[in-house]
Structure formats: structure tokens, C-alpha cells
């Protein structure tokens, strides 16, 4: 079948949301009366964005990014063809203050530019050989291709064995590649909000009971998870902030699920999401006749992104941005319903930043992938787990391992991802996007291009990998984006040849 117009169903298959914001780890930030904080932004100048970022320890003892001397993560804004230059300094202590998935904790750190279609070789998106011990510095120079799709991406640390701990502490931030309004001109002039959604551990927090009350943490169990909830979600590092929007006003929201290990089923009560892009892929890029999709809620696995137009509710109508309960399986972690933010009227005199009209011409792609879809899988990924760890095709990741699979650059490939465990797993591959077109051997009514896909427990997903970009040559990885699973072995190498 032709893939010229993938549409969207109401409950979307494995989509990740990024809510961007300041990575502040100083106590409890936010209350039902606090307005949504805005993270700092860094813009490219003369086609280069340069900044220095530090890894350090905040006053509460958790790891944090530091920018301009403050514990936060800026939103990085670049355009296709720009260069991203980051000096990343590891100021973490030589003796780690926190525990991690595998011991010993070394306080190693690095950066991954999630979703960017760039080279996996140093000094770009290399998570294998670029690694900084405490006191060391990494120098990244990432070239954004001139034909790179515009949209929401993000950056986070990726040291194998320690990635879960650092992501849970909030070491992540948003990347915006400008120009998405060229695919959907109606975006020009709309107020824009970048929202980074994170999970915050309350397992040993003396204020856990108060935090649970503040987010109206549901006691209802939607699955068979045996453990009690041990995380609450934050929006731009704030617990249940207020988001201002005037009645009937249209705003463009860009959200990323930057949590280390939690799903989000996003719902804006009484409203719909007019979805413009998922995982940094504009829907119009593959379907110029259906540039948006409508959904009343969107399932976002860890690392997923949603870019959508929302409309302000009628005056006097209390509304909330909610993460609905997610059944993660009998062996999964609890994902109860909770309130992420309160929606409140915006005073007429106030405003939010607006999208500017771009002169960029959209790069539309009309593809017919029927033959590849109907062919047998060229590669099968099987997720399994036991009490000793997590595996892909029966193997735990090892830094010195050979590539599990080799892919010829210039091709599309049918892959099948099989989840042979009792919990959900989100599968992510670095550098490329893929079309998720079948779930449990049944065609998906409204397939989407993603870089992170939810794989149902005791089920499977079929995708078409896009290995056609010549810039991706080199050694890369694919893995489960529940980062404690990745840390414990559920990752493998792929060599793009």
C-alpha cells in the first residue's frame, strides 16, 4: 500500500512527548498557584549555536545540568544547516553520591541528541566512545543537515549503566529545529509553548505525601503492577503549574516525555490535540493533503514528542492537562493518573512568544513501501528479561561487543520488534526514523513516522526503517528507552555501512 498519507487514530501508537524546561533540582518547585516557568533559550548566531554546559550536583544532592551558573537546561534553537557546538564539562564528584543500575557508579557522562538525523561518529552523536569521567571535558560539533526535518528533539545524558539515574535527576533539555510552519502555515503567529515533562522520584522524599496530593495521584490501579507509585510528573521542572490560555485561543504546544522510565497518556480535559508532528516528524512531510491529525488523548512512551495545536476552554470551565493511567503490564511499573498542570485564562494584556513565518520550503516525501511491508522481516528484535537482567535477542549489551546487525545505507528495511516479556518496552533507534505500520500482526489504521515506538507486552510491532540518509554511516545503537532496562543490558549496536 502507498504511504503517501499516514493518518492518526485517536489513541496513538507509542508516541513520545517532550516537555522542555529548566532542569532545576532545588526542592519542590511549583504549586497549583504557580505559573508555568519558561526555560532559558539559546539561539544560533551566524548559523552556529555555541554553549558551555556543565554536569554537577545541585543543593539537594541530585545530578544536574548547569548553564550560566544555574542548575537548568536551556532550550536549544537551531535551523537546518546550522552547527551545534557544545563544550560539556563533567564537574561531578569522583566518588558518586547516588546509586545506579550497575555498580560501581563512576559518575561518567556524555550527551545524546535524541532524534537528530546526524552522524553517529565523534564529535557528533556518539554515545559509545565519547565519554567523560569527572574532571574531563567533551567537545561536540553537530552538523544539522540542510534538509533536516523541523520539529522538537531533545538532548540527554547516555552513559551506559548510569543513564537512568541521570535522566531521573533531570539531565535533559529540548532542541527545536525551526521551520515547522513551512509544513503547516497556520502555525505562523500562534503563541508557542515548549514543555518538558519529567518524572520525579518520591521514593525517599519526606514530602512525598504532599506531592501526591498536589497532583491528585489516583489510587485506581489500571494494570497488575505490584509496586506503589514512586514518581510524580513535572512540567518544566514545576509540580502542577498553571498554563495560561485565553478562551478560544489557539496555542502551539511542543511536549517531550523526558522521563527516565514512565509512560504518559496525555489528555487536555474537554479539548482535542490537533497534532502537527510526532517525534520531530511533521505529519505533512508524508501527507500534504492531511497536514494534521486530531486526537483526544495521546500515548507517549519515554522519549516521545508531541507537537500540537490546543484551544483554550470556555470561560469559567476548569480544565487540566492530565496523564491518564497506563497499564504497563503485570511486570511493569505503576503509571497512575495524575494532574500535570492547571489550565487557566490568560489576561488579555499578556502574551507568549509567537512562531515567525519561515521562508523555508517543505521537503515533502511520497513513498510507496508496500513491497517492503509485505516482505519477511530483514531483522527481528526480541526483548526478554529475567531476574538477572534485560536482553535483546538473548544478549546483554557490552561496550566491546560487535554490532548485532549491519544495515546498508541507502535502503528501507522491514524490522519486527517482539516483546516477549510481561511489561511494555519502548524501542528507540539512534539517528533514524521509522514507519510503524502493524501491531500484533494487524495493520495500524493510522501509521506514523517515529523514532520511539511502544511495543505491547507479549506482542509485536512491525516497522519500516529509513536507512537512506548518507550522513548516518558509522556505529550506533538501538535500545529500550526505559533507561533502567537499557542500563541493565537491553541495548545493542548497529553498524550503518
C-alpha positions as CSV (number, residue, x, y, z in Angstrom):
1,X,0.0,0.0,0.0
2,X,1.1,3.6,-0.6
3,X,2.4,5.6,2.4
4,X,1.6,9.0,1.0
5,X,-0.8,9.9,3.7
6,X,-0.4,8.2,7.1
7,X,-3.3,9.4,9.3
8,X,-3.8,9.1,13.0
9,X,-6.0,7.2,15.2
10,X,-7.4,8.5,18.5
11,X,-5.1,6.5,20.7
12,X,-1.7,6.9,19.1
13,X,0.8,4.0,18.9
14,X,3.8,4.6,21.1
15,X,4.5,8.3,20.7
16,X,6.9,10.1,22.9
17,X,6.3,13.6,24.4
18,X,8.9,16.1,25.4
19,X,8.1,18.9,27.7
20,X,11.0,21.3,27.7
21,X,12.2,23.4,30.5
22,X,14.6,24.3,33.2
23,X,16.2,21.4,34.9
24,X,16.0,22.8,38.4
25,X,16.5,20.4,41.3
26,X,16.2,22.8,44.2
27,X,13.5,21.5,46.4
28,X,9.8,21.4,45.5
29,X,9.1,23.8,42.6
30,X,5.6,24.7,41.6
31,X,2.2,24.5,43.3
32,X,-1.3,24.9,41.9
33,X,-0.9,28.6,42.1
34,X,2.5,28.9,40.2
35,X,2.6,29.8,36.6
36,X,4.5,27.6,34.1
37,X,8.2,28.5,34.2
38,X,10.0,29.2,30.9
39,X,13.4,27.7,30.5
40,X,16.2,29.8,29.1
41,X,16.8,29.6,25.4
42,X,20.0,29.7,23.3
43,X,19.7,30.6,19.6
44,X,22.1,30.0,16.8
45,X,24.0,33.1,15.5
46,X,25.6,33.1,12.1
47,X,24.5,29.5,11.7
48,X,26.3,28.3,14.8
49,X,24.9,27.7,18.3
50,X,27.7,27.6,20.9
51,X,27.4,27.0,24.6
52,X,29.1,25.5,27.6
53,X,27.2,23.0,29.7
54,X,28.3,21.5,33.0
55,X,27.3,18.3,34.8
56,X,27.2,19.0,38.5
57,X,25.5,18.3,41.8
58,X,22.7,20.5,42.9
59,X,21.9,21.6,46.5
60,X,19.6,18.6,47.0
61,X,22.4,16.1,46.1
62,X,21.0,15.2,42.7
63,X,22.9,15.4,39.4
64,X,22.0,18.4,37.2
65,X,23.0,20.3,34.1
66,X,24.4,23.7,34.9
67,X,24.1,26.6,32.4
68,X,25.3,30.1,33.2
69,X,26.0,29.0,36.7
70,X,22.4,27.8,37.4
71,X,21.1,24.3,37.6
72,X,19.0,24.2,34.5
73,X,19.0,23.0,30.9
74,X,18.4,25.6,28.1
75,X,16.2,25.0,25.1
76,X,18.5,25.0,22.0
77,X,17.0,26.6,18.9
78,X,18.7,25.9,15.5
79,X,17.7,25.8,11.9
80,X,18.5,23.2,9.2
81,X,22.1,23.8,8.0
82,X,23.2,25.2,11.4
83,X,26.0,23.8,13.5
84,X,25.6,22.9,17.2
85,X,28.9,23.3,19.2
86,X,28.8,22.2,22.9
87,X,31.6,22.2,25.4
88,X,30.4,19.7,28.0
89,X,32.3,19.7,31.3
90,X,32.0,16.9,33.8
91,X,32.1,18.5,37.3
92,X,30.5,15.5,39.0
93,X,32.5,14.2,42.0
94,X,34.9,11.4,41.5
95,X,33.0,9.4,44.1
96,X,29.4,9.1,43.1
97,X,26.8,10.3,45.7
98,X,24.0,8.3,44.3
99,X,23.4,4.6,43.4
100,X,23.0,3.5,39.8
101,X,21.7,0.4,37.9
102,X,25.1,-1.3,37.7
103,X,28.0,-0.9,40.0
104,X,30.4,0.7,40.6
105,X,28.9,4.1,39.8
106,X,31.6,6.1,38.1
107,X,29.9,9.5,37.5
108,X,30.6,9.1,33.8
109,X,28.5,11.3,31.5
110,X,28.0,12.3,27.9
111,X,25.3,13.7,25.6
112,X,22.8,12.1,23.1
113,X,21.0,14.3,20.6
114,X,17.8,12.3,20.5
115,X,16.0,12.1,17.2
116,X,18.5,14.2,15.2
117,X,19.4,12.7,11.9
118,X,23.1,13.3,12.2
119,X,26.3,11.3,12.2
120,X,26.8,8.7,15.0
121,X,30.6,9.3,14.8
122,X,32.6,11.6,17.1
123,X,32.4,14.5,17.6
124,X,28.7,14.3,16.8
125,X,26.0,12.0,18.2
126,X,28.5,9.4,19.5
127,X,27.4,7.7,22.8
128,X,29.9,4.8,22.6
129,X,33.4,6.4,22.5
130,X,32.7,9.9,23.7
131,X,32.5,9.6,27.5
132,X,33.8,12.0,30.2
133,X,35.0,10.9,33.6
134,X,34.8,13.5,36.5
135,X,37.1,16.4,35.6
136,X,37.1,15.7,31.8
137,X,35.6,17.7,29.0
138,X,33.8,16.7,25.8
139,X,33.6,18.9,22.7
140,X,30.6,18.2,20.4
141,X,30.3,19.6,16.9
142,X,27.0,18.5,15.4
143,X,26.2,19.5,11.9
144,X,22.4,19.8,11.2
145,X,21.8,18.8,7.6
146,X,20.3,21.4,5.3
147,X,17.3,19.1,4.6
148,X,16.7,18.1,8.2
149,X,13.0,18.0,9.2
150,X,11.9,20.8,11.5
151,X,10.4,19.9,14.9
152,X,11.0,19.1,18.5
153,X,14.0,17.0,19.6
154,X,15.9,16.7,22.8
155,X,19.2,16.1,24.5
156,X,20.0,14.0,27.5
157,X,22.9,12.0,29.0
158,X,23.6,8.5,27.8
159,X,26.4,6.8,29.9
160,X,25.6,3.1,29.9
161,X,24.9,1.9,33.4
162,X,24.2,5.4,34.7
163,X,21.7,6.9,32.2
164,X,18.6,6.1,34.3
165,X,20.0,7.8,37.4
166,X,21.0,11.0,35.5
167,X,17.7,11.2,33.5
168,X,15.7,10.7,36.6
169,X,17.6,13.6,38.2
170,X,16.5,15.8,35.2
171,X,19.6,15.9,33.0
172,X,17.7,16.7,29.8
173,X,16.6,19.6,27.7
174,X,14.8,20.4,24.4
175,X,16.1,21.1,20.9
176,X,13.9,23.0,18.5
177,X,14.7,22.9,14.8
178,X,13.0,25.8,13.3
179,X,10.7,25.9,10.2
180,X,7.8,23.6,11.1
181,X,5.3,26.3,10.0
182,X,6.5,25.8,6.4
183,X,4.7,22.4,6.6
184,X,1.6,23.9,8.2
185,X,1.4,27.7,7.5
186,X,-1.5,28.2,10.0
187,X,1.1,27.9,12.8
188,X,2.7,31.2,11.9
189,X,1.7,33.8,14.5
190,X,0.4,31.3,17.1
191,X,1.8,31.5,20.7
192,X,4.3,28.7,21.3
193,X,5.0,26.8,24.5
194,X,7.8,24.3,24.9
195,X,7.0,21.8,27.7
196,X,9.5,19.3,29.1
197,X,7.7,16.5,31.1
198,X,9.8,14.6,33.5
199,X,9.4,12.0,36.2
200,X,10.4,13.0,39.7
201,X,11.3,10.3,42.2
202,X,9.4,10.5,45.5
203,X,10.6,7.1,46.9
204,X,12.6,8.7,49.7
205,X,11.2,12.2,49.6
206,X,9.9,13.4,53.0
207,X,7.3,15.5,51.2
208,X,6.0,12.5,49.1
209,X,2.5,12.6,50.6
210,X,2.2,16.3,49.9
211,X,3.4,15.8,46.3
212,X,0.9,13.0,45.7
213,X,-2.0,15.2,47.0
214,X,-0.9,18.1,44.8
215,X,-1.0,16.1,41.6
216,X,-4.2,14.3,42.6
217,X,-2.4,11.0,42.3
218,X,-5.1,8.4,41.6
219,X,-5.3,5.3,43.8
220,X,-7.0,3.4,41.0
221,X,-4.9,0.6,39.6
222,X,-5.3,0.2,35.8
223,X,-3.0,-2.8,35.5
224,X,-1.5,-5.5,37.6
225,X,1.7,-3.7,38.7
226,X,2.5,-4.8,42.2
227,X,4.5,-1.8,43.3
228,X,3.2,1.5,44.8
229,X,3.7,4.7,42.7
230,X,7.1,6.2,43.3
231,X,7.2,9.1,40.9
232,X,5.2,12.3,40.0
233,X,5.5,14.2,36.8
234,X,6.8,17.7,36.5
235,X,6.3,20.3,33.7
236,X,9.4,22.4,33.1
237,X,10.6,21.2,36.5
238,X,7.5,22.5,38.2
239,X,4.9,20.4,40.1
240,X,1.4,21.1,38.7
241,X,1.9,24.6,37.4
242,X,-0.7,26.8,35.7
243,X,-0.7,27.2,31.9
244,X,-2.4,30.4,30.7
245,X,-4.5,30.3,27.6
246,X,-7.4,32.6,26.7
247,X,-10.9,31.1,26.0
248,X,-10.9,30.1,22.3
249,X,-7.2,31.0,21.9
250,X,-5.1,28.6,19.8
251,X,-1.6,27.9,21.0
252,X,1.1,25.6,19.6
253,X,2.5,23.2,22.3
254,X,5.6,21.2,21.9
255,X,5.9,18.5,24.5
256,X,8.6,15.9,25.2
257,X,8.3,12.9,27.6
258,X,11.8,13.3,29.1
259,X,11.1,10.9,32.0
260,X,13.6,8.1,32.6
261,X,11.0,5.3,32.8
262,X,7.4,6.4,32.8
263,X,4.7,6.5,30.2
264,X,2.3,9.4,29.6
265,X,-1.2,9.2,28.2
266,X,-1.8,12.9,27.7
267,X,-5.2,14.4,27.8
268,X,-6.3,18.1,27.8
269,X,-9.7,17.7,29.5
270,X,-12.6,18.5,27.2
271,X,-10.3,19.5,24.3
272,X,-8.5,17.8,21.5
273,X,-5.0,17.8,20.2
274,X,-4.6,19.0,16.6
275,X,-1.4,17.1,16.0
276,X,1.2,18.6,13.7
277,X,4.2,16.4,14.4
278,X,5.2,13.3,16.3
279,X,8.8,12.6,17.3
280,X,10.0,15.6,15.3
281,X,8.4,14.4,12.0
282,X,5.8,16.8,10.6
283,X,2.8,14.8,9.5
284,X,2.6,16.9,6.4
285,X,6.0,15.7,5.3
286,X,4.4,12.4,4.2
287,X,0.9,13.6,3.8
288,X,0.5,17.1,2.3
289,X,-3.3,16.6,1.9
290,X,-3.8,15.8,5.6
291,X,-1.4,18.1,7.4
292,X,-2.7,17.4,11.0
293,X,-4.4,14.7,12.9
294,X,-7.0,15.0,15.7
295,X,-6.9,13.0,19.0
296,X,-8.5,13.4,22.4
297,X,-5.5,11.7,24.1
298,X,-2.0,10.7,23.0
299,X,0.1,7.8,24.5
300,X,3.7,8.9,24.8
301,X,6.4,6.4,25.8
302,X,9.6,7.7,27.4
303,X,11.4,9.9,24.8
304,X,8.3,10.5,22.6
305,X,7.4,14.0,21.4
306,X,4.1,15.6,20.6
307,X,3.6,18.9,18.7
308,X,0.0,20.0,18.6
309,X,-2.3,23.0,18.4
310,X,-4.6,23.3,21.5
311,X,-7.6,25.6,22.0
312,X,-8.4,27.4,25.3
313,X,-11.5,26.2,27.0
314,X,-14.6,28.3,27.5
315,X,-14.5,30.9,30.3
316,X,-15.4,29.5,33.7
317,X,-14.6,25.9,32.7
318,X,-11.9,24.4,34.9
319,X,-9.6,22.2,32.8
320,X,-6.4,20.3,33.5
321,X,-3.6,18.7,31.5
322,X,-3.7,15.1,32.7
323,X,-1.6,12.0,32.3
324,X,-4.1,9.1,32.3
325,X,-3.5,5.8,33.9
326,X,-1.3,3.5,31.7
327,X,-1.4,-0.3,32.0
328,X,2.3,-1.2,31.7
329,X,1.7,-4.9,32.1
330,X,1.9,-7.4,35.0
331,X,5.7,-7.0,35.3
332,X,5.6,-3.2,34.7
333,X,5.9,-0.1,36.8
334,X,2.8,1.7,38.1
335,X,1.7,4.6,35.9
336,X,-1.4,6.0,37.7
337,X,-3.4,9.0,36.6
338,X,-2.3,12.4,37.8
339,X,-2.7,16.1,37.0
340,X,0.2,17.7,35.2
341,X,-1.0,21.3,35.0
342,X,-4.0,23.5,35.6
343,X,-5.3,25.4,32.5
344,X,-6.3,29.0,33.5
345,X,-7.4,32.1,31.5
346,X,-4.7,34.3,30.2
347,X,-5.1,38.0,30.8
348,X,-5.6,39.9,27.5
349,X,-2.6,42.1,28.2
350,X,-0.2,39.2,28.4
351,X,1.3,37.2,25.6
352,X,3.6,34.3,24.9
353,X,6.3,34.0,22.2
354,X,4.9,33.6,18.7
355,X,6.1,31.5,15.8
356,X,7.5,33.5,13.0
357,X,6.8,32.8,9.4
358,X,9.6,30.8,7.7
359,X,10.8,31.2,4.2
360,X,11.8,27.5,4.2
361,X,10.2,25.3,1.5
362,X,9.0,22.0,2.9
363,X,10.7,18.8,1.9
364,X,7.7,16.5,1.1
365,X,8.3,12.7,0.7
366,X,5.9,10.5,-1.2
367,X,6.8,6.9,-0.6
368,X,5.4,3.5,-1.6
369,X,6.7,1.0,0.8
370,X,4.1,-1.8,0.1
371,X,6.7,-4.3,-1.2
372,X,8.9,-3.9,1.9
373,X,6.0,-4.1,4.2
374,X,4.8,-7.4,2.7
375,X,8.3,-8.9,2.6
376,X,9.5,-11.0,5.6
377,X,11.4,-9.0,8.3
378,X,15.0,-8.4,7.4
379,X,15.8,-8.3,11.2
380,X,13.9,-9.2,14.3
381,X,14.4,-7.6,17.7
382,X,13.3,-9.7,20.6
383,X,13.0,-8.1,24.1
384,X,13.3,-10.5,27.1
385,X,14.1,-10.2,30.7
386,X,14.7,-12.2,33.8
387,X,15.9,-11.7,37.4
388,X,19.5,-11.2,36.1
389,X,18.8,-8.5,33.6
390,X,17.3,-7.4,30.3
391,X,18.2,-8.7,26.8
392,X,17.9,-8.2,23.1
393,X,18.0,-11.4,21.2
394,X,19.3,-13.2,24.2
395,X,22.3,-10.9,24.7
396,X,23.2,-8.2,27.2
397,X,24.9,-5.1,25.9
398,X,28.6,-5.0,26.3
399,X,30.7,-1.9,25.4
400,X,33.2,-4.1,23.5
401,X,30.6,-6.2,21.7
402,X,30.5,-6.5,17.9
403,X,27.5,-5.0,16.1
404,X,24.4,-7.2,16.4
405,X,23.2,-6.1,13.0
406,X,24.6,-4.3,10.0
407,X,22.5,-2.0,7.8
408,X,23.3,-0.9,4.2
409,X,22.8,2.9,4.0
410,X,20.5,3.7,1.1
411,X,17.8,1.2,1.9
412,X,14.4,0.8,3.6
413,X,14.2,-2.3,5.8
414,X,11.3,-4.1,7.4
415,X,12.1,-4.8,11.1
416,X,9.9,-6.7,13.6
417,X,10.2,-5.8,17.3
418,X,8.9,-8.6,19.5
419,X,8.2,-8.1,23.2
420,X,8.4,-11.5,24.9
421,X,8.1,-10.0,28.4
422,X,5.3,-9.1,30.8
423,X,5.7,-5.3,30.5
424,X,5.7,-2.5,27.9
425,X,9.0,-1.6,26.2
426,X,9.6,1.5,24.1
427,X,12.1,0.8,21.3
428,X,14.3,3.6,20.2
429,X,17.0,3.7,17.5
430,X,19.5,6.5,17.2
431,X,19.9,8.7,14.0
432,X,16.8,7.4,12.1
433,X,13.0,7.4,12.0
434,X,10.8,4.5,11.0
435,X,7.2,3.9,9.9
436,X,5.3,1.9,12.5
437,X,2.6,0.2,10.4
438,X,1.5,-3.0,12.1
439,X,0.8,-4.1,15.7
440,X,0.3,-7.7,16.8
441,X,0.3,-8.7,13.1
442,X,-2.6,-6.3,12.3
443,X,-2.3,-3.2,10.2
444,X,-2.3,0.1,12.1
445,X,-5.1,2.2,10.7
446,X,-3.2,5.5,11.0
447,X,0.5,4.7,10.9
448,X,3.1,7.3,11.9
449,X,6.8,8.0,11.4
450,X,8.5,7.8,14.8
451,X,11.9,7.3,16.5
452,X,10.5,5.6,19.6
453,X,7.7,3.1,19.5
454,X,5.8,1.3,22.2
455,X,5.9,-2.5,21.9
456,X,2.9,-4.1,23.7
457,X,3.8,-6.8,26.2
458,X,3.5,-10.3,24.8
459,X,3.1,-8.6,21.4
460,X,5.0,-7.1,18.4
461,X,5.3,-4.1,16.2
462,X,6.4,-4.0,12.5
463,X,8.2,-1.0,11.2
464,X,10.0,0.2,8.1
465,X,13.4,1.6,9.0
466,X,14.6,4.5,6.9
467,X,18.3,3.9,6.3
468,X,18.5,6.1,3.3
469,X,20.4,9.1,4.7
470,X,24.1,9.0,3.8
471,X,25.1,11.0,6.9
472,X,24.3,8.2,9.3
473,X,27.3,5.9,8.4
474,X,29.1,4.6,11.5
475,X,28.4,2.6,14.7
476,X,25.2,3.4,16.5
477,X,22.7,1.7,18.9
478,X,19.1,0.8,19.4
479,X,17.6,0.0,22.8
480,X,14.7,0.1,25.2
481,X,14.0,3.6,26.4
482,X,13.1,2.6,29.9
483,X,16.6,3.6,30.8
484,X,16.9,1.3,33.8
485,X,16.4,-1.6,31.2
486,X,19.0,-0.1,28.9
487,X,21.4,0.2,31.8
488,X,20.9,-3.4,32.6
489,X,21.6,-4.7,29.2
490,X,18.6,-4.0,26.8
491,X,20.7,-2.3,24.1
492,X,22.6,-3.4,21.0
493,X,24.9,-2.0,18.4
494,X,24.1,-1.4,14.7
495,X,26.7,-0.6,12.1
496,X,25.5,1.7,9.3
497,X,27.6,0.8,6.3
